[in-house]
Amino acid sequence: MNWFWKAFWPNLFATAIGVAIGVPIALWINNYTTFIGEQARQAQNREQLNQGLTVVLRELDFNRERLQHFADVLRKDEVLYDLGLDLSVWEVTKGEIVPLLRDPALQQRLAYHFGQLNALSKVSGLSMDQAYWPGWRRKPVPQVNIAVRKYLVEETRRLLEEIPRLKQEILAREGRETAPQPSR
């Protein structure tokens, strides 16, 4: 039994020192790996957000060109059957952008902008149907045509004015000076 007590106290002391040193080291290693993992996740989120906003910037440029063409058509008192606006970008990218973009004002402005593009496209299509579709049952009311045309002109102008501000806000958020070139 004497040999037990001789071995017990040194083993207990070694175990206590091992625990006192090992547990803090293990906790530090765990915290460090968690920190590194969190930084990698944040970098991936930033990259995903930047890619989504880059696509939105390209589509803002594309839609600006289409809106400018539509404004020219309206000025000439001509008709454009299809505006050709790309509204799918916001639908595809908003699921990635909204959770990562911490600026609710920019989120709202982007959603509103693309919603207004959609409304403009629908009103333009309806006015085309009313004016040129032979199956339309009622004769167009001139006051309605004037009001619709005024809406189309004003909304097109407003959307054209809004695009540079949106682009500037997105670029400032990304810390970039210039927008990517359109891919179309």
N, C-alpha and C positions, 0 to 999 in steps of 0.2 A: 504494500500500500504506500510505502514511502516513495517509491518510484513514480506513483501517480501524481502526488503533490509536487514533486520536483518538475514534472513535465506540464502540469496543469497551469501554473502561474505564468511561465514563459509563453505557452500557447495562447492563453487568454490575453496576455499583454500584446502579443503579435497580432492576434485577431482584432483587438480593439484599435490598434494603430492602423491596421489594414482597412478597417471600416471607416475610421476617422479620416484617412487620406483618400481612400477609394471612392466613397460615396460622393464627396464634393467634386472629385475629378470626373466621375461618371455623369453627374448632373451638369457640369460645365460642358462636357462633350455633347450631351443631349441638347442643351441650350444652343450650342454652337451649330450643330447640324440643323436644328429647327430654324435658326436665324438664316443660315445659308439657303435652306429650302424656301423660306419665305421671300428672300431676296430674288431667288430664281423665279418664283411664281409671280412676283410683282413685275419683274422684267418681262416675263412672257405676257402678262396682262397689258403692259405698256405697248409692247410690240403689236399685240392683237388690236388694241385701240388705235394705234397709229395706222395700221393697215386698213382698218375699217374707215377711218377718217380720210385716208388717202383716196379710197374708192369714192367716198362722198364728194371730195373735192373735184375729182375728175368728172363726176356726174353733174355737179353744179356748173362746171364749165360747159359740158355738153348741153345741158338744159338752157343755159344762158344763150348759147348759139341758136337753139330752137326757138326760144322766146323772142330773141331779136328778129329772127326771120318772121315769126308770127306778127310782131309789131309792125314790121315793114309791110306785110300783107294787109294788115288792118288799115295802115296809112293809105295804101293804094286802093282801098275799098274793094279788095279782092277777097276770095274765099280760100281757106285752107282746110281740106277735109280732115287731115290727121295732124295734130301738133307734133307728134313724134317725141314727146317728152318721155324720159326714162324715169318712171316712178318706182321701179322694182328695187332700186339700190337701197332706199331707206327701209323697205320691207325686209330685205335680205340682211342688211347690216345692223338694224336697230337692236336686234337681240344680242349682238356682240358689243355694240357701242354703249347702249344705255346703262348696263350694269357697271361698266368700267369708267364712264365719263362722269366725273364728280361735279360737273357744272350743270345744275338743273336748268338754269336760264338758257344755256346753249342746247341742251336736250329739247327744251320746249320750243325754241326757235327753229331747230331743224325739223322737228315733228310738224310744227305749224307750216313751215315752208313747203314741205312735201305734201301736206294735206291740201294746201292752197293750190299747188300745182295740179293735184288730182281734181280738185273742184273746177279749176279753169279748164282742164281737159274735158271734163264731163259737160260743162256748160257750153263749151265750144262745139262739142259733138251734138248736143241737143239742139242748139241753134241751127246747125247744119241740117239735121234731120227735119226740123220744122220748116226751114226755108226751101229745101230741095227735095224732100222725099215726097213722091206723088201720093202716097197713102195717108199723108197727114190730113186729118178730117176737117180741121178748122183752118180758116184763112188766117195767116199771121196778122197780129194786131201791130200796127206801126209803132205805137208807143212801147210795146214790149220789145220789139226789135231794136228800137233806139236804146232802151234801158239795157238790154243784153249786150249790145255793141259797146255802150259806155262802160259796162262792167268789164268786158273783155279787154278794152283799151286800158282802163285804170288798173286792173289787176295785173295785166302783163307789165305795165310800167312799174308798179310797186314791186313785183317779183324781180324784175331786172335790177332795180335799185337795191334790193335786199341781198342779192347774191354776193356782190363784193364785200359787204359787211360780214356775212356769214363766213366767207373764205378767210377774211382777215382775222376773225375771231378764232377760227379753227387753227390757222397757221400760228397765231400768237400762243394758243394753248399748247401746240406741239413744239414751240420754240424754233420754228422754221421761218425763213425769209420769203421763199417762193413756193408756189404750188407745183405739184407734179404736172407734167405735160399730159394733155388728154390722150387717151389710147385709141381714139376712134379716128 
